[in-house]
Amino acid sequence: MSLLSFKVHLLTDAEPGTGLGSINTNNYIPRDASGRPRIPASHIKGLMREELRNIEDYLAPENFSADSILGKGGEALECQGKISVSGPVLADGSEDNTFMITRTAIDQTGTASDKALRTTEALAAGSVLENGSVTINAENDSAENLAVRLALRSISAIGGNRNRGSGRCRVEIEGETRGPGELLQAFLKALPGQKARQAAGISKDSRDCKLDKKTCWVDIVFRANQPVCCPENPTRSNAIQGGFAIPASAVMGSLLHRVIVPGR
């Protein structure tokens, strides 16, 4: 049994909603019993599941299942997980820097759609949420423990509108200095008989590949040579603050275009 304590540092404004609203506001930020903004444990666990499912889909590791670690609910209760999650709350002494965002849908002519106006509560960039924890029923150096660390460190955004640049974040685990790439290598090494296969979509007769010491986590920097049009998420006073985000699908499409198109 081990305990991981973690913090979430917001790099852009975030919209972690409760799904509950009022006459004037469609969605409020979750809060604890003291009224401090918090990130629900269910949301953290869902983001962790998404990260571990990506490992399943693209690396197909043997003897590994996200459900075996996080559990699989439903009426059948098919699989009981090995972790218990507690969501982080706004750090003590931090200013409750929340505000309202109002936006509306735009149709193909650039006109605001009728009855599409929505107002949601948001938490400002720079906020730190602390005292999040994950209790793991596994030893520190086990594959399960490393998978949980990897899932937490890989979370890059929280809340709604993540595909528009909202909620970008950095997750800090107390005492953990390894980045996602190093944790991925350690996790795969800890799995007995591990073989990492090529990503889905590669032909079946392609050779299996193995992650070795040269495998790394790559940070990509884009430099625009001319103006770029990219959807943005309006923040306080509907002014752009967080900077736009390039969707992962667009990056993957560009890479595939370079690889697949002859002569490029």
KACORRA-V361357 format. One record per residue. N is the residue number from 1. RES is the residue in three letters. PHI is phi in whole degrees, -180 to 180 (999 if undefined). NEAR is the number of other ideal C-beta (glycine too) atoms within 12 Angstrom. Layout:
n->N res->RES phi->PHI near->NEAR
n->N res->RES phi->PHI near->NEAR
This chain:
n->1 res->MET phi->999 near->16
n->2 res->SER phi->-141 near->26
n->3 res->LEU phi->-126 near->23
n->4 res->LEU phi->-109 near->37
n->5 res->SER phi->-105 near->23
n->6 res->PHE phi->-142 near->35
n->7 res->LYS phi->-124 near->31
n->8 res->VAL phi->-119 near->41
n->9 res->HIS phi->-101 near->29
n->10 res->LEU phi->-80 near->42
n->11 res->LEU phi->-96 near->28
n->12 res->THR phi->-136 near->36
n->13 res->ASP phi->-61 near->44
n->14 res->ALA phi->-123 near->48
n->15 res->GLU phi->-127 near->45
n->16 res->PRO phi->-81 near->43
n->17 res->GLY phi->-88 near->32
n->18 res->THR phi->-90 near->24
n->19 res->GLY phi->87 near->18
n->20 res->LEU phi->-110 near->14
n->21 res->GLY phi->-147 near->17
n->22 res->SER phi->-140 near->13
n->23 res->ILE phi->-62 near->6
n->24 res->ASN phi->-100 near->14
n->25 res->THR phi->-126 near->23
n->26 res->ASN phi->-84 near->25
n->27 res->ASN phi->-153 near->26
n->28 res->TYR phi->-106 near->25
n->29 res->ILE phi->-74 near->42
n->30 res->PRO phi->-64 near->33
n->31 res->ARG phi->-137 near->24
n->32 res->ASP phi->-86 near->22
n->33 res->ALA phi->-64 near->8
n->34 res->SER phi->-91 near->12
n->35 res->GLY phi->89 near->14
n->36 res->ARG phi->-82 near->28
n->37 res->PRO phi->-57 near->39
n->38 res->ARG phi->-143 near->36
n->39 res->ILE phi->-109 near->44
n->40 res->PRO phi->-59 near->27
n->41 res->ALA phi->-60 near->27
n->42 res->SER phi->-64 near->21
n->43 res->HIS phi->-71 near->34
n->44 res->ILE phi->-60 near->39
n->45 res->LYS phi->-65 near->31
n->46 res->GLY phi->-64 near->25
n->47 res->LEU phi->-67 near->35
n->48 res->MET phi->-63 near->38
n->49 res->ARG phi->-62 near->32
n->50 res->GLU phi->-60 near->24
n->51 res->GLU phi->-66 near->34
n->52 res->LEU phi->-70 near->39
n->53 res->ARG phi->-66 near->26
n->54 res->ASN phi->-62 near->26
n->55 res->ILE phi->-64 near->35
n->56 res->GLU phi->-60 near->27
n->57 res->ASP phi->-71 near->18
n->58 res->TYR phi->-100 near->21
n->59 res->LEU phi->-111 near->32
n->60 res->ALA phi->46 near->25
n->61 res->PRO phi->-69 near->34
n->62 res->GLU phi->-75 near->19
n->63 res->ASN phi->59 near->20
n->64 res->PHE phi->-141 near->31
n->65 res->SER phi->-149 near->25
n->66 res->ALA phi->-60 near->32
n->67 res->ASP phi->-65 near->23
n->68 res->SER phi->-68 near->26
n->69 res->ILE phi->-97 near->40
n->70 res->LEU phi->-92 near->37
n->71 res->GLY phi->88 near->25
n->72 res->LYS phi->-135 near->20
n->73 res->GLY phi->-83 near->16
n->74 res->GLY phi->98 near->10
n->75 res->GLU phi->-63 near->6
n->76 res->ALA phi->-76 near->10
n->77 res->LEU phi->48 near->11
n->78 res->GLU phi->-63 near->13
n->79 res->CYS phi->-147 near->16
n->80 res->GLN phi->-92 near->17
n->81 res->GLY phi->-75 near->29
n->82 res->LYS phi->-108 near->28
n->83 res->ILE phi->-130 near->35
n->84 res->SER phi->-132 near->24
n->85 res->VAL phi->-113 near->33
n->86 res->SER phi->-122 near->25
n->87 res->GLY phi->-75 near->33
n->88 res->PRO phi->-78 near->44
n->89 res->VAL phi->-123 near->33
n->90 res->LEU phi->-56 near->36
n->91 res->ALA phi->-59 near->25
n->92 res->ASP phi->-57 near->15
n->93 res->GLY phi->85 near->10
n->94 res->SER phi->-79 near->22
n->95 res->GLU phi->-72 near->16
n->96 res->ASP phi->-76 near->23
n->97 res->ASN phi->-90 near->23
n->98 res->THR phi->-106 near->32
n->99 res->PHE phi->-157 near->28
n->100 res->MET phi->-106 near->27
n->101 res->ILE phi->-114 near->38
n->102 res->THR phi->-118 near->22
n->103 res->ARG phi->-146 near->27
n->104 res->THR phi->-143 near->19
n->105 res->ALA phi->-78 near->14
n->106 res->ILE phi->-115 near->14
n->107 res->ASP phi->-84 near->11
n->108 res->GLN phi->-66 near->7
n->109 res->THR phi->-91 near->7
n->110 res->GLY phi->85 near->9
n->111 res->THR phi->-99 near->11
n->112 res->ALA phi->-62 near->15
n->113 res->SER phi->-72 near->15
n->114 res->ASP phi->-67 near->10
n->115 res->LYS phi->62 near->8
n->116 res->ALA phi->-106 near->15
n->117 res->LEU phi->-68 near->17
n->118 res->ARG phi->-133 near->24
n->119 res->THR phi->-125 near->24
n->120 res->THR phi->-128 near->36
n->121 res->GLU phi->-86 near->35
n->122 res->ALA phi->-133 near->41
n->123 res->LEU phi->-112 near->48
n->124 res->ALA phi->-69 near->31
n->125 res->ALA phi->-58 near->29
n->126 res->GLY phi->95 near->24
n->127 res->SER phi->-69 near->37
n->128 res->VAL phi->-121 near->32
n->129 res->LEU phi->-110 near->42
n->130 res->GLU phi->-123 near->29
n->131 res->ASN phi->65 near->26
n->132 res->GLY phi->-76 near->40
n->133 res->SER phi->-148 near->25
n->134 res->VAL phi->-132 near->40
n->135 res->THR phi->-94 near->20
n->136 res->ILE phi->-119 near->31
n->137 res->ASN phi->-87 near->21
n->138 res->ALA phi->-165 near->26
n->139 res->GLU phi->-72 near->15
n->140 res->ASN phi->-58 near->19
n->141 res->ASP phi->-96 near->17
n->142 res->SER phi->-77 near->25
n->143 res->ALA phi->-62 near->34
n->144 res->GLU phi->-64 near->33
n->145 res->ASN phi->-64 near->31
n->146 res->LEU phi->-66 near->38
n->147 res->ALA phi->-65 near->46
n->148 res->VAL phi->-67 near->45
n->149 res->ARG phi->-61 near->43
n->150 res->LEU phi->-63 near->39
n->151 res->ALA phi->-62 near->40
n->152 res->LEU phi->-66 near->44
n->153 res->ARG phi->-68 near->35
n->154 res->SER phi->-85 near->32
n->155 res->ILE phi->-65 near->41
n->156 res->SER phi->-114 near->32
n->157 res->ALA phi->-158 near->35
n->158 res->ILE phi->-130 near->43
n->159 res->GLY phi->78 near->44
n->160 res->GLY phi->-85 near->29
n->161 res->ASN phi->57 near->31
n->162 res->ARG phi->-65 near->29
n->163 res->ASN phi->-74 near->22
n->164 res->ARG phi->-106 near->29
n->165 res->GLY phi->99 near->32
n->166 res->SER phi->-80 near->39
n->167 res->GLY phi->75 near->40
n->168 res->ARG phi->-59 near->32
n->169 res->CYS phi->-151 near->39
n->170 res->ARG phi->-129 near->26
n->171 res->VAL phi->-100 near->40
n->172 res->GLU phi->-111 near->27
n->173 res->ILE phi->-101 near->35
n->174 res->GLU phi->-59 near->20
n->175 res->GLY phi->82 near->13
n->176 res->GLU phi->-104 near->26
n->177 res->THR phi->-104 near->11
n->178 res->ARG phi->-77 near->21
n->179 res->GLY phi->-86 near->23
n->180 res->PRO phi->-58 near->31
n->181 res->GLY phi->-64 near->21
n->182 res->GLU phi->-66 near->23
n->183 res->LEU phi->-67 near->33
n->184 res->LEU phi->-64 near->35
n->185 res->GLN phi->-62 near->26
n->186 res->ALA phi->-64 near->28
n->187 res->PHE phi->-64 near->38
n->188 res->LEU phi->-65 near->33
n->189 res->LYS phi->-67 near->23
n->190 res->ALA phi->-77 near->26
n->191 res->LEU phi->-82 near->28
n->192 res->PRO phi->-68 near->13
n->193 res->GLY phi->66 near->14
n->194 res->GLN phi->-71 near->27
n->195 res->LYS phi->-135 near->19
n->196 res->ALA phi->-97 near->27
n->197 res->ARG phi->-91 near->25
n->198 res->GLN phi->-68 near->20
n->199 res->ALA phi->-61 near->20
n->200 res->ALA phi->-58 near->15
n->201 res->GLY phi->105 near->14
n->202 res->ILE phi->-79 near->17
n->203 res->SER phi->-58 near->10
n->204 res->LYS phi->-63 near->10
n->205 res->ASP phi->-86 near->7
n->206 res->SER phi->-68 near->12
n->207 res->ARG phi->-71 near->12
n->208 res->ASP phi->-68 near->18
n->209 res->CYS phi->-119 near->19
n->210 res->LYS phi->-120 near->21
n->211 res->LEU phi->-82 near->28
n->212 res->ASP phi->-118 near->12
n->213 res->LYS phi->-65 near->12
n->214 res->LYS phi->-85 near->10
n->215 res->THR phi->-66 near->21
n->216 res->CYS phi->-143 near->14
n->217 res->TRP phi->-100 near->18
n->218 res->VAL phi->-100 near->13
n->219 res->ASP phi->-94 near->10
n->220 res->ILE phi->-106 near->13
n->221 res->VAL phi->-113 near->8
n->222 res->PHE phi->-104 near->15
n->223 res->ARG phi->-119 near->7
n->224 res->ALA phi->-81 near->11
n->225 res->ASN phi->-91 near->6
n->226 res->GLN phi->-153 near->6
n->227 res->PRO phi->-54 near->6
n->228 res->VAL phi->-118 near->15
n->229 res->CYS phi->-100 near->9
n->230 res->CYS phi->-142 near->19
n->231 res->PRO phi->-57 near->19
n->232 res->GLU phi->-124 near->25
n->233 res->ASN phi->-101 near->34
n->234 res->PRO phi->-66 near->29
n->235 res->THR phi->-120 near->36
n->236 res->ARG phi->-52 near->22
n->237 res->SER phi->57 near->13
n->238 res->ASN phi->59 near->18
n->239 res->ALA phi->-100 near->13
n->240 res->ILE phi->-69 near->22
n->241 res->GLN phi->-127 near->26
n->242 res->GLY phi->-80 near->34
n->243 res->GLY phi->85 near->20
n->244 res->PHE phi->-76 near->25
n->245 res->ALA phi->-118 near->28
n->246 res->ILE phi->-90 near->23
n->247 res->PRO phi->-59 near->17
n->248 res->ALA phi->-60 near->17
n->249 res->SER phi->-63 near->12
n->250 res->ALA phi->-69 near->19
n->251 res->VAL phi->-65 near->17
n->252 res->MET phi->-61 near->18
n->253 res->GLY phi->-63 near->15
n->254 res->SER phi->-65 near->18
n->255 res->LEU phi->-65 near->17
n->256 res->LEU phi->-64 near->16
n->257 res->HIS phi->-61 near->14
n->258 res->ARG phi->-68 near->13
n->259 res->VAL phi->-80 near->14
n->260 res->ILE phi->-88 near->14
n->261 res->VAL phi->-67 near->11
n->262 res->PRO phi->-60 near->7
n->263 res->GLY phi->81 near->7
n->264 res->ARG phi->-103 near->10
